[in-house]
Amino acid sequence: MFGLAVLPISGACGDTLDCLAHLNRDGAPKLWAKLSLNDIATVVRIALRLGVHDSARSEFWHYMKCVLANHRDKFPQGIALAAMGYHFRKLTEQYSVVDNLGYL
């Protein structure tokens, strides 16, 4: 059927962060206006799960470096995209389990 592969982050940050480049901040709520302890705990949990425990942690840190270097004002959206990508990858792995014969 359909083969899904996890694509590595390319070397050029601009190619991989296209979706952040299209975000428009006009009319968006001020995300950094009130930074709560819960917000900080969420970022720490994401960094631990994706940046320490996950097998693709080097890709996560490369992505975060590019977000902070090129899209610092969109950091909340960037961290949310990283978390959503992680969940999408885990769901894809779960639903595309290969049996012992090597096909779906």
PATORGU-791612 format. One line per field, with one value per residue (C-alpha): x, y, z; residue in one letter. Coordinates in nm, 2 decimals. Each point is the difference from the previous one (the first is absolute). Example, Ala and Ser with C-alpha at 12.3 -4.5 7.8 and 13.67 -1.06 7.14 Angstrom:
x 1.23;0.14 .
y -0.45;0.34 .
z 0.78;-0.07 .
aa A;S .
// end
This chain:
x 0.00;0.14;0.35;0.06;0.36;0.12;0.18;0.31;0.03;0.21;0.31;-0.16;-0.23;-0.21;-0.11;-0.12;-0.17;-0.22;-0.31;0.13;0.09;-0.37;-0.13;-0.14;0.01;-0.25;-0.29;0.15;-0.02;0.31;0.14;0.28;-0.21;-0.06;0.25;-0.13;0.17;-0.22;0.14;0.36;-0.08;-0.15;0.31;0.22;-0.21;0.02;0.37;0.05;-0.22;0.12;0.35;0.12;-0.21;-0.10;0.22;-0.02;0.13;0.27;-0.26;-0.20;0.29;0.09;-0.36;0.00;0.33;-0.15;-0.32;0.19;0.24;-0.25;-0.34;0.05;-0.33;-0.18;0.15;-0.33;-0.13;0.33;-0.01;-0.36;0.08;0.29;-0.24;-0.27;0.26;0.11;-0.35;-0.06;0.32;-0.10;-0.35;0.14;0.24;-0.28;-0.24;0.26;0.13;0.17;-0.07;0.26;-0.02;0.12;-0.32;-0.31 .
y 0.00;0.33;0.03;0.27;0.10;0.24;0.27;0.14;0.37;0.14;0.21;0.32;0.14;0.19;-0.32;-0.17;0.30;0.11;-0.03;0.25;0.24;0.01;0.08;0.35;0.17;0.27;-0.03;-0.30;0.00;0.11;-0.34;0.13;0.25;-0.22;-0.29;-0.23;-0.28;-0.25;0.14;-0.05;-0.35;-0.09;0.12;-0.20;-0.31;0.03;0.06;-0.31;-0.23;0.11;0.13;-0.26;-0.32;-0.02;-0.18;0.30;0.25;0.14;0.10;0.17;0.20;0.10;0.11;0.20;0.17;0.10;0.13;0.21;0.13;0.08;0.02;0.11;0.18;-0.32;-0.22;-0.11;-0.11;-0.17;-0.20;-0.09;-0.12;-0.22;-0.16;-0.06;-0.15;-0.23;-0.12;-0.04;-0.21;-0.22;-0.06;-0.08;-0.25;-0.16;-0.03;-0.12;-0.29;-0.25;-0.37;-0.27;-0.05;0.36;0.15;0.17 .
z 0.00;0.10;0.14;0.25;0.09;0.26;-0.19;0.16;0.04;-0.28;0.06;-0.11;0.27;-0.25;-0.17;0.32;0.16;-0.29;0.21;0.25;-0.27;-0.11;0.35;0.02;0.34;-0.09;0.23;0.19;0.37;0.20;0.09;0.21;0.19;0.31;0.03;0.27;0.19;-0.20;-0.33;0.12;0.13;-0.34;-0.19;0.24;-0.05;-0.38;0.01;0.23;-0.21;-0.34;0.08;0.24;-0.01;-0.37;-0.25;-0.24;0.26;-0.22;-0.26;0.28;0.12;-0.36;-0.06;0.33;-0.09;-0.34;0.17;0.25;-0.26;-0.28;0.16;0.36;0.01;-0.10;0.27;0.15;-0.34;-0.07;0.32;-0.06;-0.35;0.14;0.25;-0.27;-0.23;0.27;0.06;-0.38;-0.02;0.29;-0.14;-0.34;0.15;0.20;-0.30;-0.25;0.20;-0.24;0.07;-0.01;-0.38;-0.06;-0.15;0.13 .
aa M;F;G;L;A;V;L;P;I;S;G;A;C;G;D;T;L;D;C;L;A;H;L;N;R;D;G;A;P;K;L;W;A;K;L;S;L;N;D;I;A;T;V;V;R;I;A;L;R;L;G;V;H;D;S;A;R;S;E;F;W;H;Y;M;K;C;V;L;A;N;H;R;D;K;F;P;Q;G;I;A;L;A;A;M;G;Y;H;F;R;K;L;T;E;Q;Y;S;V;V;D;N;L;G;Y;L .
// end
